[in-house]
């Protein structure tokens, strides 16, 4: 018979419940309050243990020495898994930690090594970062006959290479003139992204889910794609366009976003699977979890990174519908996208990113309450099951696994930066100890097949090193350069660009959905550099063309009738601008990123009406 947990036992079963809540007491004291011999005593004990643990978490304060000790433990976790991958699985995509060998999962391009590259630098290992960056340039080839996930290749491979490229200066690598607007890792990222572009060649602009890296989209490829698989490209593709000067990538991502936006229901919701040819929704469950999650994430982060008001407006419209139809007592359920009626009263582990996203927009009270709900599930099992029934307070059949996902760590990192509440550090320590106790093997860390009895599965997903370890480490390192830590003169800022006048690495990094940090200042630097080159070209043409003759290059058409101004560049207007205002050119080639005005000291992002 399945054991059932009651989230809210009545007062008669736990008579001293109110005495325990809010106090920092020992576990034995907690247990002593439960009536012995009662049939509900196990339930009471479980609840009181949870309440006492949460109370202790709120009361405990971590010293700098304790935080440093936890960081060292996290480093040891990383190298145990990383060295096991190198020794037993490379050049395969992923490590199989139970059999101590490797296998290809997402495309046969040493995925774990690409995904873990920027984590090496986050942990301070510049030497290994340089070695692996060179190794990848020599060994990885994207011109292969492999069917690859468009979504996964983008967030893991393109995102990982872009991040490593932007961090190459800090890693002490030899840089090409004009970096970050050029470089070998950037060219690798562009090469990988170009292999994905055929998937976007559809009547709607929404991409297929799978593409063959050598042959393009198969004629038999299904047109059904999840919502996240359509709307999770703007960060990587816009970064590529701004860095390389080629607008193709950003245009493809924006066209897909526009098409997806046009399919929302009358009540403002989207389902989780759509036919990208006919625009018809195949799965009409609306929520914030699997199949949808990173779409909402990229609207917010894209708005921040690109200073794009339109993306922020899209998210706000969705958020209003989400709060109206899917939110119940700080849980988020699944509803029918057209009617708003509940279809699945479950919590999915992928939804745990949501409190972090809320905190980015300053919704801290709601974020904290939702985080505590998710933390209570973690305490119950030592991890987050893929599906958790909110009404029953237990796992859902065949969804009991935990592949060491990072989403709750991500939210803890954002919330700790925003509030300074050491409850989030306590969660981080709980996560470290739980993963060590449950998932560690002699050859890495294994996904948990079943959280009820902690059976293990023979797989270590690449995101364990790319995200889970990284977010845990950054949670315990609030002065890290990725958080904007450091002072002027200590090497926390970098110069870049063709003239060396760009200010890079000064904080405000945006993490893609695979936790690869992107530096918006680099995008601004290269965009401004490309604009200056264009202006210089026009100026030189104007000096060489005789008076009265057109300055247009041969073959370029005249301005269309009725058009009085040049078309706008691909770069969107700043969110800081008021309606009707024009964007004034900056006084320097690459000034300090303008989005700095949008970032509060504690890492939150505010809009004009905050």
C-alpha positions in Angstrom: 0.0 0.0 0.0 1.4 3.4 -1.0 2.3 5.7 1.9 0.4 8.9 1.7 1.6 12.2 3.3 -1.0 14.7 4.6 0.3 18.2 4.2 -2.1 19.6 6.7 -2.9 17.2 9.5 -5.6 18.4 12.0 -4.7 19.8 15.3 -5.8 16.7 17.2 -3.2 14.5 15.7 -0.3 17.0 16.4 -1.4 18.8 19.6 1.8 20.8 20.0 2.2 21.8 16.4 1.8 25.5 17.1 4.5 25.3 19.8 7.0 23.9 17.4 6.4 26.2 14.5 8.8 29.1 14.5 11.2 27.7 17.1 14.7 26.4 16.6 14.5 23.1 18.4 16.1 19.7 18.1 14.8 16.8 16.1 14.2 14.8 19.2 12.1 17.6 20.7 10.1 17.8 17.5 9.4 14.1 17.6 8.5 14.1 21.2 5.5 16.3 20.5 3.8 13.6 18.4 1.4 11.3 20.4 2.9 7.9 20.8 0.8 5.0 19.6 -1.3 7.2 17.3 -2.0 5.9 13.8 -1.1 9.3 12.6 2.2 9.5 14.5 4.3 8.8 11.4 2.5 11.6 9.5 2.9 13.9 12.4 6.6 13.1 12.7 7.3 13.7 9.0 5.5 17.0 9.1 7.2 18.1 12.3 10.6 17.1 11.0 10.0 19.3 8.0 8.8 22.2 10.1 11.7 22.0 12.5 14.2 21.7 9.6 12.7 24.8 7.9 12.8 26.6 11.3 16.5 25.7 11.7 17.2 26.8 8.1 15.6 30.2 8.8 17.6 30.6 12.0 21.0 29.5 10.8 23.5 32.1 9.5 26.5 31.0 7.4 29.8 32.6 8.1 32.3 33.3 5.3 34.4 30.3 6.4 31.4 28.0 6.3 30.5 29.2 2.8 34.0 28.7 1.6 34.0 25.2 3.0 30.8 24.4 1.1 32.3 25.8 -2.1 35.2 23.4 -1.6 32.8 20.5 -1.3 31.1 21.5 -4.5 34.4 21.7 -6.3 35.2 18.2 -5.2 31.8 17.1 -6.5 32.6 18.7 -9.9 36.0 17.1 -10.3 34.8 13.7 -9.2 32.2 13.8 -12.0 34.4 15.6 -14.5 37.4 13.4 -14.1 35.2 10.3 -14.4 33.8 11.6 -17.6 37.3 12.3 -19.1 38.7 9.0 -17.9 35.8 6.8 -18.9 33.4 8.5 -21.3 35.2 11.1 -23.5 34.7 11.6 -26.5 31.1 10.3 -26.0 28.4 12.8 -25.1 27.7 11.6 -21.6 29.0 9.4 -18.8 27.2 6.3 -17.7 28.2 6.3 -14.0 27.0 2.8 -13.0 28.9 0.9 -15.8 31.7 3.5 -16.0 31.6 4.1 -19.7 30.1 6.6 -22.2 27.4 6.9 -24.7 26.1 9.4 -27.2 22.8 11.1 -26.4 22.2 14.4 -28.1 24.5 14.4 -31.2 27.9 12.8 -30.8 30.0 15.9 -30.2 31.4 15.4 -26.7 28.5 17.2 -25.2 29.5 17.0 -21.5 32.8 18.7 -22.3 31.2 21.6 -24.2 28.6 21.9 -21.4 31.1 21.9 -18.6 33.6 24.3 -20.2 32.5 27.5 -18.7 32.0 25.8 -15.3 35.7 25.2 -15.2 36.3 29.0 -15.3 33.5 29.6 -12.8 35.5 27.3 -10.4 38.7 29.2 -11.2 40.5 26.6 -13.3 41.9 28.7 -16.2 44.5 26.1 -17.2 41.9 23.3 -17.9 39.6 25.8 -19.6 42.3 26.7 -22.0 43.2 23.0 -22.6 39.6 22.0 -23.3 38.9 25.0 -25.5 41.8 24.0 -27.7 40.8 20.3 -27.6 37.3 21.1 -28.7 38.5 23.1 -31.7 40.6 20.2 -32.8 38.1 17.4 -32.2 34.6 18.6 -32.6 33.0 18.5 -36.1 29.4 19.5 -36.7 29.4 18.4 -40.3 28.2 14.9 -39.4 25.2 12.7 -40.4 23.4 12.8 -37.1 19.9 13.7 -36.2 20.0 16.3 -33.4 17.5 18.1 -31.2 17.3 21.7 -32.4 16.4 22.9 -28.9 19.1 20.9 -27.0 21.8 21.6 -29.5 21.1 25.3 -29.2 21.0 25.6 -25.4 23.9 23.2 -24.7 26.2 23.5 -27.7 25.6 26.9 -29.2 25.1 28.4 -25.7 28.1 26.7 -24.2 30.4 27.8 -27.0 29.2 31.4 -27.0 29.7 31.6 -23.2 33.2 30.1 -23.4 34.0 32.6 -26.2 32.8 35.6 -24.1 34.8 34.3 -21.1 38.0 33.5 -23.0 39.6 36.8 -22.1 39.1 36.2 -18.4 40.5 32.7 -18.9 43.8 34.1 -20.2 43.4 32.7 -23.7 45.2 34.3 -26.6 42.6 36.5 -28.2 42.2 37.5 -31.8 42.2 41.2 -32.7 38.7 42.6 -32.3 37.6 40.0 -29.7 34.8 39.5 -28.7 33.6 40.2 -32.2 35.7 37.3 -33.5 37.4 34.2 -32.3 37.6 30.4 -32.9 34.9 29.5 -30.3 32.6 32.1 -31.8 33.1 30.5 -35.2 32.3 27.1 -33.8 29.1 28.4 -32.2 28.1 30.0 -35.6 28.9 26.7 -37.4 26.7 24.8 -35.0 23.9 27.3 -35.3 23.9 27.3 -39.1 23.3 23.6 -38.9 20.1 24.4 -37.1 18.8 27.1 -39.5 17.1 24.6 -41.9 14.7 23.7 -39.2 13.3 27.3 -39.3 12.5 27.1 -43.0 8.8 26.5 -42.4 5.6 28.3 -43.5 5.2 29.8 -40.0 8.9 30.4 -39.1 8.5 28.0 -36.1 11.2 25.4 -36.2 11.0 21.6 -36.5 12.2 19.7 -33.4 14.9 17.7 -35.0 17.3 18.4 -37.8 20.1 16.3 -39.5 23.3 18.2 -39.1 24.5 17.1 -42.6 21.3 16.7 -44.6 18.8 19.2 -43.0 15.2 18.3 -42.1 14.0 14.9 -43.0 10.9 14.8 -45.3 9.3 12.5 -42.7 10.0 14.8 -39.7 7.0 15.4 -37.5 5.7 19.0 -37.5 4.7 18.7 -33.8 7.1 20.7 -31.6 6.9 21.7 -27.9 6.4 25.3 -27.1 9.8 25.7 -25.5 11.3 24.2 -28.7 9.9 27.1 -30.6 10.5 30.0 -28.2 14.0 29.2 -26.7 16.4 30.7 -29.2 16.4 34.5 -28.8 19.3 34.6 -26.4 21.8 32.5 -28.4 20.7 33.6 -31.8 20.6 37.3 -31.0 24.0 37.0 -29.4 25.3 35.4 -32.6 23.9 38.1 -34.7 25.1 40.9 -32.6 28.6 39.4 -32.3 29.1 38.4 -36.0 27.0 41.2 -37.7 24.9 38.6 -39.4 21.2 39.3 -38.7 20.0 35.9 -40.0 20.0 34.2 -36.6 18.2 36.9 -34.6 15.6 37.3 -37.5 14.9 33.5 -37.4 14.4 33.6 -33.6 12.2 36.6 -33.7 10.0 35.3 -36.5 9.4 32.1 -34.4 8.5 34.2 -31.3 6.1 36.3 -33.3 4.4 33.3 -34.8 4.1 31.6 -31.4 2.7 34.8 -29.8 0.0 34.9 -32.4 -1.3 31.5 -31.4 -2.2 32.2 -27.8 -5.7 31.5 -26.7 -8.5 34.1 -26.0 -7.6 34.0 -22.3 -3.9 34.5 -23.0 -2.4 31.0 -22.6 -0.4 28.7 -24.7 -0.4 24.9 -24.8 2.7 22.7 -24.7 2.8 21.2 -28.2 2.0 22.8 -31.5 1.9 21.9 -35.2 4.5 24.3 -36.6 3.0 24.1 -40.1 -0.7 24.5 -39.4 -0.4 26.5 -36.1 -2.9 24.1 -34.5 -2.3 23.1 -30.8 -1.8 19.4 -30.4 -1.5 19.4 -26.6 -3.6 22.1 -25.0 -2.4 21.9 -21.4 -1.2 25.3 -20.2 1.3 25.7 -17.4 4.8 26.8 -16.6 6.5 23.4 -16.6 7.7 20.8 -19.1 7.4 21.8 -22.8 6.8 25.4 -22.0 9.2 26.6 -19.2 12.1 28.1 -21.1 9.8 30.0 -23.5 8.7 32.3 -20.6 12.3 32.4 -19.3 13.6 33.6 -22.6 11.0 36.4 -22.9 12.3 37.8 -19.6 16.0 37.3 -20.1 15.8 38.3 -23.7 14.1 41.6 -22.7 17.0 42.2 -20.2 19.8 41.2 -22.5 18.5 43.0 -25.6 16.7 45.9 -23.7 13.6 44.9 -25.7 10.3 46.2 -24.4 8.3 44.1 -26.7 9.6 40.8 -25.2 8.9 42.1 -21.7 5.3 43.1 -22.7 4.8 39.6 -24.1 5.8 38.0 -20.8 3.7 40.4 -18.7 0.6 39.5 -20.7 1.4 35.8 -20.2 2.1 36.3 -16.5 -1.2 37.9 -16.0 -3.0 35.0 -17.5 -0.8 32.5 -15.6 -1.6 34.2 -12.3 -5.3 34.3 -13.1 -5.8 30.8 -14.3 -3.0 28.5 -13.1 -2.0 29.8 -9.7 -3.6 28.2 -6.6 -2.2 29.0 -3.1 1.4 29.7 -4.5 1.3 26.4 -6.5 1.0 26.5 -10.3 -1.3 23.8 -11.8 -2.0 22.8 -15.4 -5.1 24.1 -17.1 -6.9 23.8 -20.4 -5.5 26.7 -22.5 -8.9 27.9 -23.8 -11.1 27.4 -20.8 -8.8 27.7 -17.8 -10.2 24.5 -16.2 -7.7 22.4 -14.2 -6.4 19.4 -16.1 -3.4 18.3 -14.0 -3.0 19.3 -10.3 0.6 18.5 -10.3 4.0 20.2 -9.7 6.8 19.3 -12.1 10.4 19.6 -11.2 11.1 21.8 -14.2 8.7 24.4 -12.8 11.2 25.1 -10.0 12.9 27.8 -12.2 9.8 30.0 -11.7 10.7 31.6 -8.3 14.0 32.7 -9.7 12.3 34.3 -12.7 9.9 36.0 -10.4 12.8 37.4 -8.4 14.4 38.9 -11.5 11.2 41.0 -11.9 11.1 42.0 -8.3 8.1 39.7 -7.3 10.0 38.6 -4.2 7.1 37.8 -1.8 5.4 35.5 -4.3 8.7 34.0 -5.3 9.7 33.1 -1.7 6.3 31.5 -0.9 6.5 29.3 -4.1 10.1 28.4 -3.4 9.1 27.2 0.1 6.4 25.0 -1.4 9.0 23.4 -3.7 11.6 23.2 -0.9 9.0 21.2 1.2 8.8 18.6 -1.6 12.6 18.4 -1.7 12.7 17.8 2.0 10.1 15.0 1.6 12.2 13.0 -0.8 15.8 14.3 -0.9 15.2 15.7 -4.4 12.4 16.9 -6.7 10.4 14.1 -8.4 9.6 14.8 -12.1 5.9 14.9 -11.1 4.4 15.6 -7.7 0.7 15.4 -7.0 -0.3 18.5 -5.0 -3.6 17.0 -3.9 -2.1 13.7 -2.7 1.2 15.1 -1.4 3.2 12.3 -3.2 4.9 11.3 -6.4 3.0 10.4 -9.6 3.3 6.9 -11.0 6.1 6.5 -13.5 7.3 10.1 -12.7 9.3 9.3 -9.5 12.7 10.0 -10.9 15.2 12.9 -10.2 17.9 13.3 -12.9 19.8 15.8 -10.6 18.0 18.8 -12.2 19.3 22.3 -11.4 16.1 24.5 -11.4 15.6 24.8 -7.6 19.3 25.6 -7.2 18.9 28.3 -9.8 16.0 29.9 -8.0 17.9 29.7 -4.7 20.8 31.6 -6.2 18.6 34.4 -7.5 16.6 34.7 -4.3 19.7 34.7 -2.1 21.1 37.5 -4.2 17.9 39.4 -3.9 17.1 38.9 -0.2 20.3 37.8 1.6 18.1 35.2 3.4 20.3 32.4 4.6 17.4 30.0 4.2 18.5 29.6 0.6 22.0 28.7 1.7 20.6 26.1 4.0 18.7 24.6 1.0 22.0 24.6 -1.0 23.7 22.7 1.8 20.8 20.3 1.9 21.1 19.8 -1.8 24.9 19.1 -1.6 24.4 16.6 1.1 21.5 14.9 -0.5 23.2 14.5 -3.9 26.3 13.2 -2.2 24.4 10.7 -0.1 21.9 9.5 -2.7 23.5 9.9 -6.2 27.3 9.5 -5.8 28.9 6.4 -7.3 32.6 5.4 -7.7 32.3 6.8 -11.2 30.4 10.0 -11.0 26.9 10.9 -10.0 23.9 9.0 -11.2 20.4 10.1 -11.9 17.9 8.9 -9.4 15.5 6.5 -11.0 13.0 6.5 -8.1 13.0 8.9 -5.2 10.9 6.6 -3.1 13.7 4.1 -2.6 16.6 6.0 -4.2 17.2 3.5 -7.0 19.8 4.9 -9.5 19.8 5.1 -13.2 22.8 4.6 -15.4 23.1 8.2 -16.7 24.7 11.5 -15.7 23.1 14.3 -17.8 25.5 17.0 -19.0 23.5 19.6 -17.3 24.7 18.2 -13.9 28.1 19.8 -14.6 26.8 22.8 -16.6 24.0 23.9 -14.3 23.5 22.0 -11.0 27.1 22.3 -9.9 27.5 25.8 -11.2 24.4 27.2 -9.5 25.3 25.6 -6.2 28.7 27.1 -6.4 27.5 30.5 -7.3 24.9 30.4 -4.5 27.8 30.1 -2.0 30.0 32.7 -3.8 28.0 36.0 -3.8 31.1 38.0 -4.7 31.8 36.0 -7.8 32.6 38.0 -10.9 29.4 36.6 -12.6 27.5 38.4 -9.9 29.3 41.7 -10.6 31.7 41.1 -7.7 35.1 42.7 -7.5 36.4 46.3 -7.6 37.8 48.4 -10.4 41.5 47.6 -10.8 41.4 44.0 -9.5 40.8 42.5 -12.9 37.1 42.3 -12.7 36.6 44.4 -15.8 38.0 43.7 -19.3 38.7 45.7 -22.4 37.7 44.5 -25.8 36.5 45.4 -29.3 38.5 46.6 -32.3 39.9 49.6 -30.5 40.1 48.0 -27.1 37.7 50.6 -25.7 34.8 48.3 -24.8 34.1 47.5 -21.2 33.3 43.8 -20.7 32.7 41.5 -17.8 31.5 44.2 -15.5 28.5 42.3 -14.3 25.0 41.8 -15.5 25.6 38.4 -17.1 22.5 36.6 -18.4 22.3 32.9 -17.9 20.7 30.9 -20.7 18.5 28.0 -19.8 21.5 25.7 -19.6 23.3 28.1 -17.2 25.7 29.4 -19.8 26.5 33.1 -18.9 26.3 35.6 -21.7 27.7 39.1 -21.4 25.3 41.8 -22.9 28.2 44.2 -23.0 29.9 42.1 -25.6 26.8 42.2 -27.8 26.6 46.0 -27.5 30.3 46.3 -28.2 30.1 44.3 -31.5 26.8 45.9 -32.6 28.2 49.3 -32.1 31.4 48.3 -33.9 29.4 47.0 -36.9 27.3 50.2 -37.0 30.5 52.4 -37.0 31.9 50.4 -39.9 28.7 50.9 -41.8 28.8 54.6 -41.1 32.4 54.8 -42.1 31.7 52.9 -45.4 28.9 55.4 -46.2 31.2 58.3 -45.4 33.9 57.0 -47.7 31.5 56.4 -50.5 30.2 59.9 -50.0 33.7 61.3 -50.5 34.4 59.3 -53.6 31.1 59.7 -55.5 30.8 62.9 -57.5 28.3 65.5 -56.3 24.7 64.8 -57.5 25.2 61.1 -58.0 23.7 58.4 -55.8 25.9 57.1 -53.0 24.3 53.7 -53.2 26.4 50.7 -54.4 25.6 49.4 -57.8 22.5 47.2 -57.8 21.0 48.5 -54.6 17.4 49.7 -55.1 16.1 53.1 -54.3 14.2 53.7 -51.1 10.7 52.4 -51.5 8.0 55.0 -52.2 6.7 56.6 -49.1 9.6 55.5 -46.9 11.3 58.6 -45.6 13.8 57.1 -43.2 16.3 54.3 -43.3 15.0 51.0 -41.8 15.8 50.5 -38.1 18.8 48.3 -37.2 18.1 44.8 -35.8 18.9 46.2 -32.3 15.8 47.0 -30.4 15.2 50.3 -28.7 16.2 50.4 -25.1 13.6 49.6 -22.5 14.7 52.8 -20.7 13.3 54.9 -23.6 9.9 56.5 -23.2 7.3 56.2 -26.0 8.2 58.5 -28.9 11.8 59.1 -27.8 14.7 58.4 -30.1 17.7 56.5 -29.2 20.7 58.9 -29.0 24.0 57.5 -30.1 26.4 56.9 -27.2 29.4 59.2 -26.9 31.9 56.3 -26.9 32.3 53.4 -29.3 31.4 50.9 -26.6 30.3 52.5 -23.3 29.4 50.7 -20.2 26.3 48.6 -20.9 23.2 50.8 -20.6 21.2 47.9 -19.0 23.2 48.7 -15.8 20.5 51.2 -14.9 18.0 48.2 -14.9 20.0 46.1 -12.4 19.5 46.8 -8.8 22.4 46.2 -6.4 20.8 42.9 -5.4 20.4 41.6 -8.9 16.7 42.4 -9.5 15.4 44.0 -12.7 12.8 46.8 -12.5 10.6 48.4 -15.1 9.6 52.0 -15.3 6.4 51.6 -13.3 8.0 49.7 -10.4 
